[in-house]
Amino acid sequence: MNVLIDDVFSGISLDAYTALYFDEDFNQAQGRAMRMGRQLLALERTSERIVRRVHYEPNQDPDSQAGKAFGQSRASFIEELDYDVQAHKGIWRTIPNMFPDRVTNTGSIEFAEAGGGVRRIVRGDVKVSLLGFGRMIERIIVREIVKSYANATAFTNDWLAKR
């Protein structure tokens, strides 16, 4: 299943948004606000690339669809991002702790100037190979991705409004 998320953040330059997106204090605050456990595993910066590896552990509501699908197991994942500073575009993938050989989640993220702000475009491809359950799990993952980015967008807009 494919996912496309396209958001615009007003009143911030492309360079300032990129700096914010990779700012660890901002990301820690966002993680706390979204009840998302977050541990930075690696961060490498050069003038051409930013390579980041983060471990996430969502605090799932047991009554949500994701909570019901995963039961008492703690679903977590590692996100790897390779961002090209000049192109303002990165390639990402996530590695789930459950069924890593059967779940593939990859995509791109791009930042572009957008009339007094910045557009963030996220494209993703979710594939789950579980006989009889693959499509259902794909839909759950896509819903969680969309929900997570909606919450991140609201948090970012609030953060920008306060500064």
Residue pairs with C-beta under 8 A, 6 or more apart in sequence:
1 125
1 126
1 127
1 135
1 138
1 139
1 141
1 142
2 123
2 124
2 125
2 126
3 107
3 122
3 123
3 124
3 125
3 126
3 142
3 145
3 146
4 121
4 122
4 123
4 124
5 120
5 121
5 122
5 124
5 145
5 146
5 149
6 119
6 120
6 121
6 122
7 119
7 120
7 149
7 153
8 114
8 117
8 118
8 119
8 120
9 17
9 117
9 118
9 120
9 153
9 156
9 157
9 160
10 116
10 117
10 160
11 116
11 117
11 160
12 20
12 117
12 118
12 160
13 113
13 118
14 88
14 111
14 112
14 113
14 118
17 111
17 118
17 120
18 85
18 88
18 111
20 26
20 156
20 159
21 111
22 43
22 45
22 50
22 52
22 83
24 40
24 43
26 159
27 38
27 40
27 54
28 38
29 155
29 159
30 36
30 152
30 155
30 156
30 159
31 37
31 38
31 56
33 151
33 155
34 148
34 151
34 152
34 155
35 58
35 59
36 56
36 57
36 58
36 59
36 148
37 55
37 56
37 57
37 58
37 59
37 76
38 54
38 55
38 56
38 57
39 54
39 55
40 52
40 53
40 54
41 53
41 54
41 55
41 78
42 51
42 52
42 53
43 50
43 51
43 52
43 53
44 50
44 51
44 52
46 85
47 85
48 84
48 85
48 86
49 82
49 83
49 84
49 85
50 81
50 82
50 83
50 85
50 90
51 80
51 81
51 82
51 83
52 79
52 80
52 81
52 83
53 78
53 79
53 80
53 81
54 78
54 79
54 81
55 76
55 77
55 78
56 76
56 77
56 78
56 79
57 74
57 75
57 76
58 66
58 75
58 76
58 144
60 66
60 67
60 70
60 75
61 67
62 68
65 140
65 143
66 75
66 140
66 143
66 144
69 136
69 137
69 140
70 98
73 98
74 97
75 96
75 97
75 98
76 96
76 97
77 94
77 95
77 96
77 97
77 105
78 94
78 95
79 92
79 93
79 94
80 92
80 93
80 94
80 95
81 90
81 91
81 92
81 109
82 90
82 91
82 92
83 89
83 90
83 109
84 90
88 110
88 111
88 112
89 108
89 109
89 110
89 111
90 108
90 109
90 110
91 106
91 107
91 108
92 106
92 107
92 108
92 109
93 104
93 105
93 106
93 107
94 105
94 106
96 103
96 105
99 128
99 130
102 128
102 129
102 130
103 126
103 127
103 128
103 129
103 137
103 141
104 125
104 126
104 127
104 128
105 124
105 125
105 126
105 127
105 141
105 145
106 124
106 125
107 122
107 123
107 124
107 125
108 121
108 122
108 123
109 120
109 121
109 122
109 123
110 120
110 121
110 122
111 118
111 119
111 120
111 121
112 118
112 119
112 121
113 119
120 153
122 149
124 142
124 145
126 138
126 141
126 142
126 145
127 134
127 138
128 134
128 135
128 137
128 138
128 141
130 137
